[in-house]
Amino acid sequence: MLNLKEISELATIGGQKLLEKRIEEILAEEEERFQAVEKAVLRAPQERLAAFQRGFGLEMKQRFFSMSAPVQITLDDLPPSVLDRYRASGGEQFLTLAYAKTDIWDNVVHSPFISFVQGLIPQVTGIPIFMKVLIEDSAHYGRIAIGIALAIIFLLLMIDFKSLRLVLMALSPLFLGSIALLGILGILRYPFNIMMVAMLPLILGIGIDNGVHLLHRYRIEGADFPVILFSVGKALFLTTFTTMAAFGSLMFAKMQALIGMGLLLFVGIGAIYLVTISFVPAFLSLAEKRLKKRIKEKPSYEEKIKVSSDQ
């Protein structure tokens, strides 16, 4: 049963839906058999169960003593098929298998069993260890890739806009859209996988385009936001939704990793687009109002000269 559950987990990771479905059917059939046996035992009369227990106990006792050999079993007594599975080619090292009491795939990264075994034997290996290292390395290098992508994007925007305020305004859809993306995935209860982590820098590279185009139009048109959204808004809409449609088609794949990648890019790019066309104009409008207010409150050059002459 445990082996079937492990194969089912690997089939889920590999996107083998047919294999996963068949294993679930086998497990369901075995569960039905266990329930049938349990019901039959409960329905049987107590006298028959007692007689069966006595006969079964005597039979098991006889078989136990017949299998108990006073002669010690050595490696020479084992068949080659068994030795080849558990003994190294040199003949000095042997394979030792350790099994957890609970489902090791439930939380393989933070599994106390894996941590305990690794503490005892640092060179321990196996599929759960491999998956844990793969997930941890993907998360580690994924953060590094995101940091490098943000640094390069920030540098290029500073070269282009030459204004820290505009650069932060262009970057704001990325951060707000990423927060919305994580919230939507949390609502859907869709966990991150390795392919999804690798796609995060791609979302940053694609998502920054809308903010850059909008701010460039803002520098040309000024604070006339209806004109800005009417002119560049069409292009932003078409480029964004064609990209979403292309990546969203991956959600119809059979492999689980590709489905997650398509969902991440579809939701992420869409969230950043909505933030760009809604919050960025609002931020710019608020900044324009504050700037005009400061200009009105600040005395003009003529007023300064008049005050100095009166003095």
DOVOVEX-883223 format. One record per residue (C-alpha): x, y, z negated; residue in three letters. Coordinates in steps of 0.02 Angstrom, whole numbers. Example, Ala and Ser with C-alpha at 12.3 -4.5 7.8 and 13.67 -1.06 7.14 Angstrom:
<recs>
@xx=615&yy=-225&zz=-390&rest=ala .
@xx=684&yy=-53&zz=-357&rest=ser .
</recs>
This chain:
<recs>
@xx=0&yy=0&zz=0&rest=met .
@xx=140&yy=121&zz=-46&rest=leu .
@xx=231&yy=84&zz=117&rest=asn .
@xx=73&yy=120&zz=215&rest=leu .
@xx=52&yy=287&zz=125&rest=lys .
@xx=233&yy=335&zz=166&rest=glu .
@xx=206&yy=290&zz=349&rest=ile .
@xx=46&yy=393&zz=348&rest=ser .
@xx=141&yy=544&zz=281&rest=glu .
@xx=275&yy=526&zz=414&rest=leu .
@xx=141&yy=509&zz=547&rest=ala .
@xx=62&yy=671&zz=485&rest=thr .
@xx=229&yy=763&zz=495&rest=ile .
@xx=264&yy=693&zz=668&rest=gly .
@xx=91&yy=733&zz=732&rest=gly .
@xx=47&yy=551&zz=769&rest=gln .
@xx=-140&yy=568&zz=744&rest=lys .
@xx=-185&yy=396&zz=811&rest=leu .
@xx=-61&yy=308&zz=694&rest=leu .
@xx=-119&yy=413&zz=547&rest=glu .
@xx=-301&yy=372&zz=583&rest=lys .
@xx=-266&yy=185&zz=598&rest=arg .
@xx=-172&yy=182&zz=433&rest=ile .
@xx=-315&yy=272&zz=348&rest=glu .
@xx=-434&yy=140&zz=417&rest=glu .
@xx=-324&yy=-1&zz=350&rest=ile .
@xx=-314&yy=81&zz=179&rest=leu .
@xx=-503&yy=103&zz=177&rest=ala .
@xx=-527&yy=-81&zz=222&rest=glu .
@xx=-409&yy=-135&zz=82&rest=glu .
@xx=-502&yy=-24&zz=-40&rest=glu .
@xx=-666&yy=-105&zz=12&rest=glu .
@xx=-591&yy=-278&zz=-17&rest=arg .
@xx=-531&yy=-230&zz=-191&rest=phe .
@xx=-703&yy=-162&zz=-234&rest=gln .
@xx=-785&yy=-321&zz=-170&rest=ala .
@xx=-671&yy=-430&zz=-277&rest=val .
@xx=-704&yy=-321&zz=-428&rest=glu .
@xx=-893&yy=-334&zz=-404&rest=lys .
@xx=-882&yy=-523&zz=-381&rest=ala .
@xx=-783&yy=-539&zz=-543&rest=val .
@xx=-907&yy=-433&zz=-638&rest=leu .
@xx=-1054&yy=-536&zz=-571&rest=arg .
@xx=-975&yy=-705&zz=-613&rest=ala .
@xx=-1031&yy=-792&zz=-775&rest=pro .
@xx=-913&yy=-778&zz=-922&rest=gln .
@xx=-898&yy=-968&zz=-941&rest=glu .
@xx=-837&yy=-988&zz=-762&rest=arg .
@xx=-714&yy=-845&zz=-782&rest=leu .
@xx=-646&yy=-922&zz=-942&rest=ala .
@xx=-625&yy=-1091&zz=-858&rest=ala .
@xx=-539&yy=-1010&zz=-709&rest=phe .
@xx=-423&yy=-914&zz=-824&rest=gln .
@xx=-372&yy=-1072&zz=-917&rest=arg .
@xx=-340&yy=-1168&zz=-757&rest=gly .
@xx=-248&yy=-1022&zz=-678&rest=phe .
@xx=-140&yy=-1001&zz=-833&rest=gly .
@xx=-88&yy=-1184&zz=-833&rest=leu .
@xx=-50&yy=-1179&zz=-647&rest=glu .
@xx=54&yy=-1021&zz=-662&rest=met .
@xx=148&yy=-1095&zz=-811&rest=lys .
@xx=194&yy=-1250&zz=-712&rest=gln .
@xx=249&yy=-1148&zz=-561&rest=arg .
@xx=350&yy=-1031&zz=-670&rest=phe .
@xx=448&yy=-1175&zz=-748&rest=phe .
@xx=470&yy=-1258&zz=-580&rest=ser .
@xx=545&yy=-1098&zz=-508&rest=met .
@xx=656&yy=-1069&zz=-661&rest=ser .
@xx=824&yy=-1142&zz=-612&rest=ala .
@xx=964&yy=-1156&zz=-739&rest=pro .
@xx=1091&yy=-1134&zz=-599&rest=val .
@xx=1144&yy=-952&zz=-569&rest=gln .
@xx=1106&yy=-888&zz=-395&rest=ile .
@xx=1258&yy=-818&zz=-304&rest=thr .
@xx=1278&yy=-720&zz=-143&rest=leu .
@xx=1321&yy=-880&zz=-52&rest=asp .
@xx=1147&yy=-946&zz=-90&rest=asp .
@xx=1060&yy=-800&zz=-3&rest=leu .
@xx=1021&yy=-809&zz=184&rest=pro .
@xx=1116&yy=-693&zz=302&rest=pro .
@xx=956&yy=-598&zz=345&rest=ser .
@xx=942&yy=-539&zz=164&rest=val .
@xx=1128&yy=-501&zz=144&rest=leu .
@xx=1134&yy=-397&zz=303&rest=asp .
@xx=995&yy=-286&zz=236&rest=arg .
@xx=1069&yy=-251&zz=65&rest=tyr .
@xx=1258&yy=-275&zz=82&rest=arg .
@xx=1381&yy=-164&zz=174&rest=ala .
@xx=1492&yy=-234&zz=310&rest=ser .
@xx=1642&yy=-231&zz=192&rest=gly .
@xx=1551&yy=-338&zz=66&rest=gly .
@xx=1592&yy=-225&zz=-83&rest=glu .
@xx=1444&yy=-105&zz=-80&rest=gln .
@xx=1261&yy=-147&zz=-99&rest=phe .
@xx=1100&yy=-53&zz=-62&rest=leu .
@xx=998&yy=-6&zz=-216&rest=thr .
@xx=816&yy=48&zz=-192&rest=leu .
@xx=724&yy=158&zz=-317&rest=ala .
@xx=536&yy=184&zz=-314&rest=tyr .
@xx=437&yy=321&zz=-400&rest=ala .
@xx=284&yy=283&zz=-505&rest=lys .
@xx=186&yy=426&zz=-425&rest=thr .
@xx=167&yy=482&zz=-244&rest=asp .
@xx=338&yy=553&zz=-199&rest=ile .
@xx=268&yy=644&zz=-46&rest=trp .
@xx=148&yy=748&zz=-151&rest=asp .
@xx=281&yy=881&zz=-183&rest=asn .
@xx=443&yy=817&zz=-110&rest=val .
@xx=539&yy=981&zz=-135&rest=val .
@xx=504&yy=994&zz=-322&rest=his .
@xx=489&yy=808&zz=-358&rest=ser .
@xx=556&yy=769&zz=-534&rest=pro .
@xx=596&yy=592&zz=-478&rest=phe .
@xx=710&yy=652&zz=-337&rest=ile .
@xx=794&yy=779&zz=-452&rest=ser .
@xx=824&yy=643&zz=-583&rest=phe .
@xx=897&yy=520&zz=-457&rest=val .
@xx=1007&yy=654&zz=-378&rest=gln .
@xx=1071&yy=700&zz=-551&rest=gly .
@xx=1124&yy=519&zz=-581&rest=leu .
@xx=1189&yy=483&zz=-406&rest=ile .
@xx=1233&yy=639&zz=-305&rest=pro .
@xx=1264&yy=537&zz=-145&rest=gln .
@xx=1090&yy=459&zz=-146&rest=val .
@xx=1000&yy=461&zz=21&rest=thr .
@xx=835&yy=413&zz=100&rest=gly .
@xx=691&yy=488&zz=198&rest=ile .
@xx=622&yy=590&zz=49&rest=pro .
@xx=797&yy=660&zz=16&rest=ile .
@xx=816&yy=702&zz=199&rest=phe .
@xx=649&yy=792&zz=204&rest=met .
@xx=689&yy=889&zz=45&rest=lys .
@xx=857&yy=949&zz=112&rest=val .
@xx=780&yy=991&zz=280&rest=leu .
@xx=641&yy=1096&zz=201&rest=ile .
@xx=761&yy=1184&zz=82&rest=glu .
@xx=886&yy=1224&zz=220&rest=asp .
@xx=747&yy=1285&zz=334&rest=ser .
@xx=683&yy=1403&zz=199&rest=ala .
@xx=860&yy=1465&zz=159&rest=his .
@xx=915&yy=1498&zz=337&rest=tyr .
@xx=741&yy=1561&zz=380&rest=gly .
@xx=762&yy=1701&zz=253&rest=arg .
@xx=933&yy=1741&zz=324&rest=ile .
@xx=862&yy=1748&zz=501&rest=ala .
@xx=721&yy=1863&zz=446&rest=ile .
@xx=845&yy=1978&zz=359&rest=gly .
@xx=957&yy=1986&zz=513&rest=ile .
@xx=807&yy=2019&zz=626&rest=ala .
@xx=744&yy=2160&zz=514&rest=leu .
@xx=918&yy=2238&zz=505&rest=ala .
@xx=938&yy=2236&zz=695&rest=ile .
@xx=762&yy=2305&zz=720&rest=ile .
@xx=794&yy=2444&zz=594&rest=phe .
@xx=959&yy=2491&zz=678&rest=leu .
@xx=882&yy=2498&zz=853&rest=leu .
@xx=735&yy=2601&zz=791&rest=leu .
@xx=852&yy=2725&zz=707&rest=met .
@xx=948&yy=2743&zz=869&rest=ile .
@xx=784&yy=2770&zz=964&rest=asp .
@xx=682&yy=2882&zz=847&rest=phe .
@xx=824&yy=2964&zz=748&rest=lys .
@xx=697&yy=2989&zz=608&rest=ser .
@xx=683&yy=2882&zz=452&rest=leu .
@xx=500&yy=2930&zz=433&rest=arg .
@xx=454&yy=2866&zz=606&rest=leu .
@xx=559&yy=2709&zz=582&rest=val .
@xx=469&yy=2667&zz=420&rest=leu .
@xx=304&yy=2705&zz=508&rest=met .
@xx=350&yy=2583&zz=647&rest=ala .
@xx=400&yy=2449&zz=521&rest=leu .
@xx=245&yy=2466&zz=413&rest=ser .
@xx=134&yy=2357&zz=527&rest=pro .
@xx=259&yy=2215&zz=509&rest=leu .
@xx=250&yy=2215&zz=319&rest=phe .
@xx=62&yy=2244&zz=307&rest=leu .
@xx=26&yy=2118&zz=445&rest=gly .
@xx=138&yy=1988&zz=360&rest=ser .
@xx=42&yy=2011&zz=198&rest=ile .
@xx=-122&yy=1986&zz=293&rest=ala .
@xx=-48&yy=1832&zz=379&rest=leu .
@xx=-1&yy=1751&zz=214&rest=leu .
@xx=-173&yy=1791&zz=144&rest=gly .
@xx=-263&yy=1712&zz=292&rest=ile .
@xx=-155&yy=1555&zz=284&rest=leu .
@xx=-191&yy=1546&zz=97&rest=gly .
@xx=-378&yy=1558&zz=128&rest=ile .
@xx=-366&yy=1422&zz=259&rest=leu .
@xx=-258&yy=1318&zz=139&rest=arg .
@xx=-136&yy=1285&zz=280&rest=tyr .
@xx=40&yy=1247&zz=213&rest=pro .
@xx=199&yy=1307&zz=296&rest=phe .
@xx=300&yy=1180&zz=393&rest=asn .
@xx=475&yy=1187&zz=464&rest=ile .
@xx=424&yy=1249&zz=636&rest=met .
@xx=320&yy=1389&zz=560&rest=met .
@xx=468&yy=1454&zz=460&rest=val .
@xx=574&yy=1456&zz=618&rest=ala .
@xx=440&yy=1562&zz=707&rest=met .
@xx=437&yy=1704&zz=580&rest=leu .
@xx=578&yy=1805&zz=664&rest=pro .
@xx=484&yy=1787&zz=829&rest=leu .
@xx=331&yy=1870&zz=751&rest=ile .
@xx=440&yy=2017&zz=697&rest=leu .
@xx=513&yy=2039&zz=871&rest=gly .
@xx=344&yy=2033&zz=957&rest=ile .
@xx=247&yy=2130&zz=826&rest=gly .
@xx=362&yy=2281&zz=822&rest=ile .
@xx=322&yy=2324&zz=1004&rest=asp .
@xx=148&yy=2393&zz=970&rest=asn .
@xx=209&yy=2514&zz=837&rest=gly .
@xx=352&yy=2575&zz=947&rest=val .
@xx=239&yy=2609&zz=1097&rest=his .
@xx=110&yy=2697&zz=988&rest=leu .
@xx=240&yy=2810&zz=907&rest=leu .
@xx=320&yy=2854&zz=1074&rest=his .
@xx=149&yy=2908&zz=1136&rest=arg .
@xx=124&yy=3006&zz=976&rest=tyr .
@xx=284&yy=3104&zz=1009&rest=arg .
@xx=218&yy=3149&zz=1182&rest=ile .
@xx=34&yy=3185&zz=1145&rest=glu .
@xx=52&yy=3251&zz=968&rest=gly .
@xx=-86&yy=3218&zz=841&rest=ala .
@xx=-221&yy=3190&zz=974&rest=asp .
@xx=-256&yy=3011&zz=917&rest=phe .
@xx=-411&yy=2979&zz=1026&rest=pro .
@xx=-305&yy=3016&zz=1180&rest=val .
@xx=-163&yy=2907&zz=1113&rest=ile .
@xx=-274&yy=2758&zz=1080&rest=leu .
@xx=-367&yy=2779&zz=1244&rest=phe .
@xx=-207&yy=2786&zz=1348&rest=ser .
@xx=-85&yy=2666&zz=1266&rest=val .
@xx=-220&yy=2568&zz=1174&rest=gly .
@xx=-272&yy=2473&zz=1331&rest=lys .
@xx=-95&yy=2415&zz=1363&rest=ala .
@xx=-73&yy=2363&zz=1182&rest=leu .
@xx=-236&yy=2266&zz=1186&rest=phe .
@xx=-193&yy=2171&zz=1346&rest=leu .
@xx=-14&yy=2129&zz=1299&rest=thr .
@xx=-63&yy=2075&zz=1124&rest=thr .
@xx=-210&yy=1965&zz=1169&rest=phe .
@xx=-124&yy=1883&zz=1317&rest=thr .
@xx=20&yy=1839&zz=1200&rest=thr .
@xx=-102&yy=1775&zz=1069&rest=met .
@xx=-190&yy=1669&zz=1199&rest=ala .
@xx=-26&yy=1594&zz=1258&rest=ala .
@xx=35&yy=1548&zz=1084&rest=phe .
@xx=-140&yy=1504&zz=1024&rest=gly .
@xx=-150&yy=1366&zz=1154&rest=ser .
@xx=-24&yy=1270&zz=1048&rest=leu .
@xx=-162&yy=1243&zz=919&rest=met .
@xx=-240&yy=1116&zz=1038&rest=phe .
@xx=-84&yy=1008&zz=1035&rest=ala .
@xx=-79&yy=838&zz=950&rest=lys .
@xx=82&yy=868&zz=854&rest=met .
@xx=53&yy=946&zz=684&rest=gln .
@xx=209&yy=1055&zz=693&rest=ala .
@xx=153&yy=1134&zz=858&rest=leu .
@xx=-22&yy=1165&zz=788&rest=ile .
@xx=51&yy=1259&zz=640&rest=gly .
@xx=167&yy=1358&zz=752&rest=met .
@xx=22&yy=1410&zz=864&rest=gly .
@xx=-86&yy=1459&zz=715&rest=leu .
@xx=54&yy=1562&zz=638&rest=leu .
@xx=92&yy=1659&zz=796&rest=leu .
@xx=-92&yy=1683&zz=840&rest=phe .
@xx=-141&yy=1751&zz=669&rest=val .
@xx=22&yy=1846&zz=639&rest=gly .
@xx=24&yy=1941&zz=804&rest=ile .
@xx=-162&yy=1979&zz=789&rest=gly .
@xx=-144&yy=2044&zz=611&rest=ala .
@xx=2&yy=2158&zz=657&rest=ile .
@xx=-96&yy=2225&zz=806&rest=tyr .
@xx=-247&yy=2268&zz=698&rest=leu .
@xx=-136&yy=2355&zz=571&rest=val .
@xx=-49&yy=2453&zz=710&rest=thr .
@xx=-208&yy=2524&zz=789&rest=ile .
@xx=-293&yy=2560&zz=622&rest=ser .
@xx=-169&yy=2605&zz=485&rest=phe .
@xx=-31&yy=2686&zz=588&rest=val .
@xx=-144&yy=2823&zz=661&rest=pro .
@xx=-217&yy=2850&zz=487&rest=ala .
@xx=-42&yy=2869&zz=412&rest=phe .
@xx=11&yy=2987&zz=550&rest=leu .
@xx=-148&yy=3091&zz=531&rest=ser .
@xx=-119&yy=3105&zz=343&rest=leu .
@xx=62&yy=3154&zz=372&rest=ala .
@xx=8&yy=3288&zz=497&rest=glu .
@xx=-116&yy=3362&zz=374&rest=lys .
@xx=14&yy=3370&zz=236&rest=arg .
@xx=140&yy=3450&zz=354&rest=leu .
@xx=17&yy=3584&zz=408&rest=lys .
@xx=-26&yy=3617&zz=226&rest=lys .
@xx=157&yy=3643&zz=183&rest=arg .
@xx=180&yy=3759&zz=332&rest=ile .
@xx=33&yy=3865&zz=276&rest=lys .
@xx=95&yy=3874&zz=97&rest=glu .
@xx=273&yy=3918&zz=150&rest=lys .
@xx=297&yy=4107&zz=188&rest=pro .
@xx=346&yy=4150&zz=366&rest=ser .
@xx=505&yy=4240&zz=417&rest=tyr .
@xx=412&yy=4405&zz=443&rest=glu .
@xx=334&yy=4394&zz=272&rest=glu .
@xx=506&yy=4366&zz=193&rest=lys .
@xx=575&yy=4521&zz=282&rest=ile .
@xx=425&yy=4627&zz=226&rest=lys .
@xx=445&yy=4572&zz=45&rest=val .
@xx=632&yy=4609&zz=47&rest=ser .
@xx=602&yy=4783&zz=125&rest=ser .
@xx=471&yy=4826&zz=-4&rest=asp .
@xx=592&yy=4784&zz=-140&rest=gln .
</recs>
